[in-house]
Amino acid sequence: MIAISKPYIGEEEKAAVLEVLESGQLSQGPRTSLFEERFAKMCGVDHAVAVSSGTAALHLALLAYDIGPGDEVITTPFTFMATVNAILLTGAKPVLVDIDEDTFNINLDLVEAAITPRTKAIMPVDLYGLMSDMTRAEEIAEKYGLKLIEDACQSFLATCRGRYAGSFGAGAFSFYATKNLMTGEGGMITTNDAALAERCRLLRSHGMTRRYHHEILGLNYRMTEIQAALGLVQLDRIEGFVEQRRANAAYLNAKIESVHTPTVPPGYEHVWHQYTVRINGERSRDASLQKLAEAGIGTGVYYPVPVHCQPSLRGVIGDIRLPVAEKLAGEVLSLPIHPQLTPDELGTIAAEVNRL
Ligand SMILES: *Cc1c(COP(=O)(O)O)cnc(C)c1O
């Protein structure tokens, strides 16, 4: 079976983890600080705060911006549930705006109409590794005095008009096992705002300024040294990984003729966390997925149910229709794109998709 994703764990990763175990310092320490420093540099920002997951990064960024009950946060319905759960966990209300058919990301043309006096922030998601139109989102945020939080969990090193993911307002990253850069579980908040970074650091560790002195209410969202050690090794590899993902995507885009392949708008650099085709017309997505499985090709559907149609949100947001998100949820199919694919495997993927 050709796996849809495959974390890269080499000898260096194993040695780095062993070194932590032998050091005796297991939680947030020097490796975490170094990981933060190097990560910030690579995103072109002044500050990075390491946390335990992407969900924790989103939650802390919202809390650090003082978003809570009575506030509204505008985001996309076509994302992993964590985006919206992070908003709900602060007590704020998610306001979902439909997506753009070509990029799968929030449609910025619809955002201004969704702004109310209660709107506190805009939270675009960079789905599949393609950034949302963050420069436009930044213009809108500035015009209305809103905070900007970028769910960059899938888009480390992607760019929009020359600026890296995570370099707008506050960025939230995930290092979950299947992400382009992985530490098993893990996350990061990036920002140029020193005060925001400081608040995130406090919130991450029970609002503690010095040992057992608590300035504000906080949580335990700390990263372990094991995660940071893995992250540091993966940072050495990430540019090669991204290059290979780009080459794989270029190959599939050139070879696949049977279905609608993904495009990259001018001014953007994609990092191909997922390579997602659309299966529509005569073909059924679920039958296609089955056929590919029979041919030994693992696929994924990200995401089969848009956020506003999830049972957990019943009664939380009203009965709304978001037609583009609903349509694409029925059509998307992600194919393997990870850097460990062999040329033979890529050839098989393209050939089998063309036979659908
Ligand atoms: C992975 C992901 C998250 C959550 O990250 P975790 O590390 O799993 O908590 C949030 N948003 C998006 C878009 C993601 O892909």
PDBQT file of the ligand as one rigid body, heavy atoms in Angstrom, charges set to zero:
ROOT
HETATM    1  C1  LIG A 401      -3.408  19.712  12.346  1.00  0.00    +0.000 C 
HETATM    2  C2  LIG A 401      -4.287  20.899  12.317  1.00  0.00    +0.000 A 
HETATM    3  C3  LIG A 401      -4.716  21.545  13.488  1.00  0.00    +0.000 A 
HETATM    4  C4  LIG A 401      -4.502  21.008  14.863  1.00  0.00    +0.000 C 
HETATM    5  O1  LIG A 401      -3.211  20.667  15.152  1.00  0.00    +0.000 OA
HETATM    6  P1  LIG A 401      -2.934  19.552  16.286  1.00  0.00    +0.000 P 
HETATM    7  O2  LIG A 401      -1.448  19.600  16.410  1.00  0.00    +0.000 OA
HETATM    8  O3  LIG A 401      -3.443  18.257  15.750  1.00  0.00    +0.000 OA
HETATM    9  O4  LIG A 401      -3.625  19.969  17.516  1.00  0.00    +0.000 OA
HETATM   10  C5  LIG A 401      -5.447  22.713  13.360  1.00  0.00    +0.000 A 
HETATM   11  N1  LIG A 401      -5.773  23.216  12.166  1.00  0.00    +0.000 NA
HETATM   12  C6  LIG A 401      -5.406  22.612  11.019  1.00  0.00    +0.000 A 
HETATM   13  C7  LIG A 401      -5.773  23.237   9.721  1.00  0.00    +0.000 C 
HETATM   14  C8  LIG A 401      -4.675  21.427  11.058  1.00  0.00    +0.000 A 
HETATM   15  O5  LIG A 401      -4.336  20.830   9.915  1.00  0.00    +0.000 OA
ENDROOT
TORSDOF 0
